[in-house]
Amino acid sequence: MNKAKLMFVVAGTAFALSAQAQLRVEISGVGSNQIPVAVGPCAGEASAPAQISEIVKADLTRSGMFKIIDASPTTNLMQVEATSYKARGADALVACSVQQLGGGQFEVQYRLMSTVQGNDLSGFRAPMPNQYGRLAAHKIADDVYEKLTGIKGVFSTRIAYVVQQGRQYRLEVADADGENVIPALTSTEPIISPSWSPDGTKVAYVSFEQRKPVVYVQNLVTRQRTVVANEKGNNSAPAWSPDGKRLAVALSKPGNTQIYIVNADGSGIRRLTNGSTIDTEPQFSADGQSIYFTSDRSGGPQIYRMSVNGGEPQRVTFGSSYNISPRISADGKTLAYISRREGGAFQLFVLDLESRQEQRLSDTTSDDSPSFAPNGKYILYATQNGGRRSLAVASTDGRVKQRLSIQAGNIKEPTWGPFMK
């Protein structure tokens, strides 16, 4: 087992935990070929700042990739017998221990073992502040996910979204499981289109607090805000470049809405599209060399792509007469978008940009605002449920679905944050 001590750094350490209502997560569907993993209570967990083993179980279950088998409590982490769980159908065993260090810190140790050879597959030992008990569990789940699937886990990432309750709007940040909700902005005017910076320390969004849409960038640690676009007319739809130095925005200052690129500090604004129709919802490609956007230049809204240096836009979507809200996976291979199909339903689709194969991921009928998880395996989006706006997550193979909701108010405009460094 790797004995190196790991320290986890999280943006937003200046925030105190919020008392806002937590998201409720419901899961349906399972992935194919689930991996059976045994997980037992951590030694010393009763004194831990969070029930780490239960959070690990919940994370792995929510992914749809794992079948959880209950294991016996860990007593001595170095003397755990993994091979006995093979007969119970487990391929791997997760064991952990927690020890209070004093001074507001605890230490978590974790081992991931093969039940066949009985050898260690991974592990770590890390001191952490008490307020990061849930983070420790998410990091364990991330490691299990990666070591057993070969894909990075996203349990320790964060999401942002807007909650509307009456005439109040809140931009909130939460863990990917909906816990640890932190308010970033509260206003009596609408807040829309939040977008994470690539390093996870800032969120761009549109606020109507000046009685018109204005694009801001807010530092989540210092709370400092910068006006990025406050031009004549509407300023909307901010999207970060992969290097975090620029944003693409949609501005109506020429009369019709067009795509512009601006530096993250609000300087150096440059017009990109020059059509006579509406161009909006820009998104940088994974390599930062192109912009995807929505345009009605063909007579109805479709998704186009063009170079960040200009040139002729190329149409990307053809599956229906109405396709909007492009989002690109981190590897640049998959486009997610909202498409209107039979009966006027607005549903989440993905398009393989190489094979041109299209797939519907949602079974709801009023979807919007898709956002890829940073590992590209899940998409967060907003939808309608029981007369309220709520959030949903679908795996990109369409097999696993989650719904995230709160007891009061509408929750919408989601965006999934990046991997934290």
DRENMI-716446 format. One record per atom (N, C-alpha, C): z, y, x. Coordinates in steps of 0.2 Angstrom, whole numbers, plus 5000, padded with zeros to 4 digits. Atoms other than C-alpha are relative to their C-alpha. Example, Ala and Ser with C-alpha at 12.3 -4.5 7.8 and 13.67 -1.06 7.14 Angstrom:
500049945004
503949785062
500050065004
499949944996
503649955068
500350054996
% end
This chain:
500049945004
500050005000
500050065004
500049934996
499650185006
500750034999
499349975000
501350255011
499950085001
500049924999
500650435013
500250034994
499849965006
501450555002
499550054998
500549965003
500350654990
500350054997
499749945004
500750824984
499450024995
500549985005
499850874968
500050074998
500049935001
499351054966
499650014993
500349985007
498951124948
500050074999
500149935002
498251284944
500450024994
499649985006
499251384931
500849995001
499350014999
500951354939
500450064998
499649955002
501451524934
500250004993
499950015007
501451464916
500749974999
499550055003
503051404907
499749964995
500350045005
502751264895
500150034993
500049965006
502251324878
500349954995
499850045005
503051274862
499550004994
500550005006
501451284852
499949934998
500150075003
500951134841
499649965005
500450054996
500350984851
499449974996
500650035003
498650904847
500249924999
499950075002
498750734838
499449965002
500650034998
497550604845
500049934996
500150065003
496850464835
499349965003
500650044996
495650324843
499749954996
500450065004
494350214835
499549985005
500550034996
493150094843
500349985007
499850024993
493350014860
499449995004
500550014996
492249994875
499849935001
500150074999
491349834879
500349985007
499750034994
492049714892
500650045002
499449964998
493749794892
500449965005
499750024994
494749764908
500849994998
499350015002
496449674904
500550025006
499649984995
497849764914
500750004997
499350005002
499749734913
500350065003
499649944998
500849884913
500749994998
499350015002
502749874913
500450075001
499649944999
504150004912
500150025008
499949994993
504450094929
500850005001
499350004998
506050064938
500350075001
499749935000
507250214936
499750054995
500449955004
506150284922
500550034995
499649975004
507650324911
500250075002
499849944998
508050464922
499450055002
500649964999
506250524924
499950064996
500149955005
505650684917
499549994995
500550025005
504350594907
500049925000
500150075000
504050414901
499449985003
500650004997
502850384914
499549944998
500450065001
502350204910
499750004993
500350005007
502050244891
499450055001
500549955000
500950394896
499449965004
500550044997
499950274908
499649964995
500250045005
499750154894
499550044995
500449965005
499150284882
499350035003
500749984997
497850354894
499549955001
500450054999
497150194898
499749974994
500250025006
497050144880
499550054997
500449955003
496250304875
499350005003
500650014997
494850274887
499549954997
500450055003
494250124878
499849955005
500350054994
493950034895
500549945001
499450054998
495649934896
500349974994
499550045005
496649804886
500650005003
499450004997
498449834889
500449944998
499550065001
499649684892
500750035002
499449984998
501449724892
500349965005
499750034994
502349684908
500750015000
499350004999
504149654913
500250075003
499849944996
505149814919
500049985007
500050004993
504949844937
500750015003
499449994997
506549824947
500050025007
500149994993
506049814965
499250015001
500749994999
504349884968
499649965005
500350044995
504049794984
500049924999
500050075001
504449624977
499749984993
500450025007
503349624961
499649945001
500450055000
502549464958
499450014995
500649995005
500749494951
499649944998
500450065002
499949324951
500249974993
499850035006
501049264936
499750034994
500349975006
500149384925
499349984999
500750025000
498449304928
500049954994
500050055006
498949164915
500150044993
500049965006
499249304902
499450044999
500649975001
497549364904
499950065004
500049934996
497849514916
499649995006
500350004993
496649554930
500350045005
499749964996
497749684937
500750024997
499449995002
499549734937
500250075002
499849944998
500249914937
500850005000
499350004999
502049934944
500250075003
499949944998
502950094947
500850015000
499349985000
504650174951
500150075000
499949935000
505450344949
500750015003
499449994997
506850414959
500150085000
499849934999
507750584957
500250025007
499949984993
507750684973
500550065000
499649945000
508750834968
499650065001
500449944999
508251014969
499450014995
500650005005
507150994953
499449965002
500650044998
506050864961
500249924999
500050075001
505750674958
499549975005
500550044996
504850544968
499749944996
500450055003
503550424960
499749955005
500450054996
502950264968
499649964995
500450045004
501550164961
499649955004
500450064997
500649994965
499549984995
500550045004
499049924958
499849945004
500050064996
498949744962
499549954996
500450055003
497649604959
500449944998
499650055003
498349464948
499749935003
500350064997
497149334957
500249995007
499850014993
497449364975
500850035002
499349984999
499149454973
500050065005
500049944995
498649594985
499950064997
500049945003
498749774983
499350035000
500749975000
497149864977
500150085001
499949934999
497950044978
500750014999
499349985001
499550144977
500150065003
499849944997
500450304982
500750014999
499349975001
502150384984
500050075001
500149935000
502350564980
500650034997
499449955003
503750694978
499650054995
500349955005
503350814963
500650034996
499649975005
504250944953
500149974994
499850045006
505150884938
499550024994
500549985006
503950984926
499349975001
500650045000
502550874932
500049934999
499950075002
503150714925
499449974997
500650035003
501650694914
499450005005
500650004995
500450744928
500149945005
500050064996
501150604939
499849944996
500350065004
500750474925
499350014999
500750005000
499050544923
499649995006
500350014994
498750534941
500049925002
500050084999
499250344941
499449984996
500650025004
498050324926
499350015003
500749984997
496650414935
499949955006
500250054995
496850294950
499949934998
500150075003
496950134940
499250004997
500750005003
495350194931
499550005005
500550004995
494450234947
499949935004
500050064996
494950074957
499749944996
500250055004
494549964942
499350014997
500749995003
492850044936
499650035005
500449974996
492250134951
499850074998
500149945003
492250294941
500650055000
499449965000
493450444943
500350014993
499649995006
494750454930
500150084998
499949935002
494950624920
500650014996
499449995004
496650604913
500550065002
499649944998
497450734924
499650075000
500449945001
496050864919
500350034994
499749965006
496350994906
499450024996
500549975005
495451064891
500250074997
499849945003
495351234883
499650004993
500350005007
494951274865
500350064996
499849955004
495251404851
500349984994
499650015006
496551394837
499950064996
499949955004
496351494822
500549984994
499550015005
497851514810
500050064996
500049935003
497551644797
499650055003
500449954997
497051804805
500250005008
499850014993
497751744822
499549955004
500450044996
496651674836
500449995007
499750024994
497351584851
499549965005
500350044995
496451524867
500649965003
499550054997
497451374873
499749965005
500250054995
497451264888
500549944999
499550065001
498151084887
499749955005
500250064997
498150924896
499449964996
500550035003
496650814892
500249954994
499850035006
497750714880
500350044995
499849955005
498250874871
500750025000
499349984998
500050884878
500050065004
499949944995
500751034888
499550064998
500449955003
499951164877
500250075003
499949944997
499851334886
499650064997
500549955003
499251494877
499850055006
500349964995
498051594888
499950074997
500249945003
497651734875
500149994993
499949995007
498251784858
499750064997
500449945002
497251904847
499950004992
500249995007
496951964829
499350004999
500750005000
495151964833
499749945003
500250074998
494051814836
499949995007
500150024993
493951724853
499549944999
500550055000
492451614856
499749985007
500450024994
491451524869
500449995007
499750004994
492751484882
499649955005
500450034995
492051414899
500449995006
499650004994
492951344914
499750025006
500349994994
492651404931
500049935004
500150074997
492151254943
500749985004
499450024997
493851264952
500650004996
499550015005
494851264936
500550055000
499449955000
495851424940
499850064995
500249955004
494851534928
499749984993
500450025006
494151534910
499650074998
500449955003
492751644904
500049994993
500050015007
492651684886
499850074997
500249945003
492051814873
500650024995
499549975004
493351924864
499750054996
500249955004
493052034849
500550065000
499449955000
494652144853
499750075000
500249935000
493552294856
499550014994
500450005006
492752264839
499249995001
500750024999
491152194847
500149945005
500050064995
490852034858
500050035007
500049984993
491352064876
500249945004
499850064996
491351934890
500550025005
499449994995
492951924900
500049935005
499750054995
493551814915
500750015001
499349994999
495351774915
500349955005
499750044995
496351704930
500649974996
499550045003
497451564923
500750005003
499449994996
498751594936
500350065000
499749945000
498951774937
499950044994
500249975007
498351814919
499550065001
500449944999
497251954927
499349994996
500750015004
495651984916
499550055003
500649964997
493952054922
499550004994
500649995005
492652124910
499449985004
500650024997
491052034915
499450034997
500649985004
489852094902
500250044994
499849965006
490152244890
499450055000
500649965001
488352304888
499950024993
500249985006
487552384873
499949944996
500150065004
487552264858
500449945001
499650064999
488152084859
500049975007
499950034993
488852004875
500349934998
499850075002
489051814873
499849945004
500250074997
488951634879
500050005007
499950004992
489651644897
500049935002
500050064997
489251494908
500050005007
499949994993
489751474926
499549965004
500450044996
488651424940
500449955004
499650054997
489151274950
500450025006
499649974994
489751374965
500550054997
499549965003
490851484953
499950085002
500149934998
490051644960
499650044995
500449965005
488951694945
500149974993
500050035007
488851674926
499450024997
500549985005
487451664914
500350024994
499849975007
487651764898
499450014996
500549985005
486651804883
500250074997
499949935001
486451994880
499550024995
500549985005
485652084865
499850075002
500249934999
485452254874
499350025000
500749985000
483552244875
499850004992
500250005007
483552224856
500149934997
499950075001
483352034855
500449975005
499650034995
484551924863
499649965006
500350034994
484051864881
500549985005
499650034995
484751774896
500050045006
499849964994
485551864910
500449965005
499650034995
486351814926
500450065003
499649954997
487851914933
500549975004
499450024995
489151904947
500649994996
499450025004
490851834942
500550065000
499649945001
491552014945
499750054996
500449955005
490352094933
499550045003
500649964997
489152164946
499449965000
500750034998
487352134950
499749964994
500350035006
486752094932
499250005001
500750014999
484952024932
499749974994
500350035006
483851984917
499649945002
500350064998
483151814917
499449994995
500550015005
482151784901
499750074998
500449945003
480851914894
499649994994
500350015006
480351844878
500150054994
500049965006
480051924861
500549974995
499650045005
481151794852
500750005003
499350014998
482951744854
500149955005
499850054994
483551664870
500850005000
499250005000
485451614870
500249935003
499650064998
486751484875
499749975007
500350024993
486251474894
500549955003
499650054996
486951334905
499649995006
500350014994
486651314923
499949925001
500150074999
485951144929
500549985005
499550034996
487051034940
499950035007
500249984993
486151094956
500050085000
500049925000
486251284951
499350035000
500749974999
484351304952
499650014994
500349995006
483951304934
500550024995
499649985006
484551374917
499749964994
500250025007
484451274901
500350054995
499849955005
484551384886
499649984993
500350015007
484151384867
499650064998
500549945002
482651484861
499649984993
500450025005
481651494845
499350025001
500749984998
480051534854
499549954997
500550045003
479251384846
500050004993
500049995008
479651434828
500749974998
499350025001
481351344828
500449995006
499650014994
482851324840
499949945003
500150054996
482451214854
500350015007
499749994993
483151184872
499450005005
500549994994
482151244887
500450015006
499850004994
482351244905
499550055004
500449964996
481851374918
500350015007
499749984994
482151424936
500450065000
499649945000
483551544940
499650065003
500449944997
482151644950
499550024995
500549985005
481151654934
499449954999
500650045001
479451584929
500049984993
500150025007
478851494913
500549954998
499650055003
480151404903
499649934998
500350075003
479851214899
500449974995
499650035005
480351144883
500349935002
499750064999
481550994884
500149964994
499950045006
481950934867
499550004995
500550015005
480750864854
500249964994
499850055004
481750744844
500150024993
500049975006
481950864829
499850075000
500249935000
481551034823
500550055001
499449954999
483251104827
500549975005
499650024995
484151074843
500350065004
499749944997
485451194851
500649975004
499450014996
486951204862
500049955006
500150044995
486351124878
500650005005
499550014994
487651054891
499849945004
500350054995
487250954907
500649975003
499550044996
488250814915
500050025007
499949984993
488950844932
499449975005
500650034995
487550724940
499350024998
500749975002
486150824931
499649954996
500450055003
485550664922
499950004993
500050015008
486050684904
500150074997
500049945004
485850824892
500449994993
499750005007
487050844877
499950064996
500249945005
486650954862
500249984993
499950015007
486850974844
499350004996
500750015003
485350914833
500150004992
500050005008
485050944814
499549954998
500550065002
484350784807
500049994992
500050015007
484250704790
500550034996
499549985004
485150784776
500350075002
499749944997
485550944786
500649995004
499450024996
486850854796
499950035008
500049984993
487250934813
500549955004
499650054997
487750794825
499850005008
500050004992
488050764844
499549955002
500450054997
486650684853
500050015008
500150004992
486250644872
499349985001
500650024997
484650634881
500049995007
500150024993
484250544897
499450045002
500549954998
483250674906
499449965004
500650044996
482250534916
499749964995
500350055004
481950404903
499750034993
500149965007
481850534888
500349964994
499750035006
482850414878
500650044997
499549965003
483950494865
500549964996
499550045003
485550434857
500550054996
499549975004
486650494843
500749975001
499450024998
488450494848
500650004994
499449995005
489450554832
499749984993
500150025007
489550494814
500250064995
499849945004
490150664808
499450044999
500649975003
489050794800
500050085002
499949934999
489650964806
500250025007
499850004993
489750954825
499750075004
500249954996
489651094838
500450005007
499749994994
490151154855
500249945005
499850064996
489950994866
500250025007
499849994993
490750984883
500149945004
500050064996
490550844896
500750005004
499450014995
492150774905
499750005007
500349994994
491950804923
499749935003
500350064998
491550614926
499449984996
500650015003
490150624914
500049944995
500050065005
490750474903
500350024993
499749985007
491550574888
499750074999
500249935002
491050724878
500550024995
499549975005
492250834869
499650054996
500449955004
491550934854
500550014994
499649985006
492151014838
499649984994
500350035006
491850944821
500450024994
499749985006
492350964803
500449934997
499650065002
493750844796
500550024995
499549985005
494650854780
500050074998
500049935001
494051034777
500350045005
499749964994
494751094794
499549985006
500350014993
493951114811
500549965004
499650044996
494550984823
499649985006
500450024994
494050914840
499949935000
500150075000
493350744844
499749995007
500350034993
492850644860
499649944998
500450065000
491450524861
499849975007
500350024993
491050414876
499350004999
500749995000
489250434881
499649944999
500450065002
488850254877
500149994992
499950005007
489450294859
500549954997
499550055002
490750154858
500750024998
499349975001
492350254859
500050074997
499949945003
492850394848
500750024999
499349975001
494450504847
499950064996
500049935003
494950644836
500750035002
499449974998
496150774841
500150064995
499949955006
496950884827
500750035001
499349975001
498450994823
500150014993
499850005007
499451004807
499850074997
500149945003
499051184804
499450045003
500549964997
497451294807
499449965002
500650034998
495751264813
500050005008
500050004993
495451204831
499249995002
500850004998
493651234839
499950035007
500249974994
492651304853
500349965006
499650034994
493251164866
499550005006
500450014994
492751154884
500549965005
499650054996
493351014896
500050035007
499949984993
493951074913
499849965006
500250044995
493451014930
500549965003
499550034996
494250894942
500450055004
499549964996
495750984951
500049985007
500050024993
495650994970
500750005002
% end
